[in-house]
Amino acid sequence: MTYSISSICAWQELSDYIYIKNLETGKLYFLKELAATIWKQLVSGKEIDEIIKNLSSPENNLNNVHHMITCFVGNLCEIGVLQDGDNFTEYD
């Protein structure tokens, strides 16, 4: 499954942070470290399974990484800055 940035979202990377603004609500969010890494992979079009594989290691159990990423993506969708790219159709 892939995701895309919502049309009500603006974002920018500055230094080690990702700043995301929901243009409808005016709320500003910032991501750092692992959250910023996941965001960059999501917006580059990587599939969730690929991101999970990239972040899994012997120290990071696959199930734990899967749970963490799916919860994080769910939160991004809930605040309106990310949407399911597989079910998204853009109209001109």
N, C-alpha and C positions, 0 to 999 in steps of 0.2 A: 504494500500500500504506500502511495506517495501522498504528500501534502503540498499545498501551495499557500502563499501568503494571501491573506484576505485583502480585498480592495479597500477596506477601512483601516488598513495598517500601514504605517511608515516605520522604517527601521534604519539604523545606521550603526556601523561598527567604529568605535573609537577606543584606541589603546587595547586593553584586554576585555572590554565590555561591549555588549550589544544593547543598544537602546531601542526600545520598541514603543511606539505610540499608537493607541487605538484612537483613530481620528473621530469616531462617533462620540466616545465618552470623554476624550481628552486625557485619559489615564496614560501614564508613562511607566514603563517597566524596564528593568535592566537585568541582563543576564551576565554571568561571569563563569569562568572555569568550565566545568562539564556542561552546564546548561548552554553556554555560548557555543561550545563544540557541537552539541546536538542540533542547535538552531541552524548553524552554518551548514551542517550536513542535510538537514531538512530542506532548507531553501535552495540548496544546490540540486535538489531533485532525487536524492538518494532514497531508496526504499527503506521502510522501517526495519525489515529483517537485515539489510546490509548494515545499517547503523548499529544494530544490536551486535552483529558479528564483529564490527570494527571496535566496539567498546568492551567486548567480553575478553576475559583473560583468566588464567588460573586463579587469580586473586578476586576477580569479579565473576561470580557465578552467573551463568547464562540466564537462569530464571530470574535472578535479582535484577540484572540489567534489563531484561525484557519488561519486568514490572515497573521499574523506575522510568524507563523511556515511554511506555504506554501511558502512565499516569501524567508525565510531563506534557506529552502531546495532547492528552485529553484536557489538561488545564489550559494550554495555549488555544485550543479550539473553543473552550468554554468562555474565555475572555475575548474571543472574536478576532484574534490576530492570525489564526491559522485555520485552514479548511481542508477537508478531504479532497485531495487532488484527483482521486480516481472517480469521484462523483461530481466533479466541477465542470461546468460547461460555460465558456465565455461567449457572450453575445456582443456583437458590434452595434 
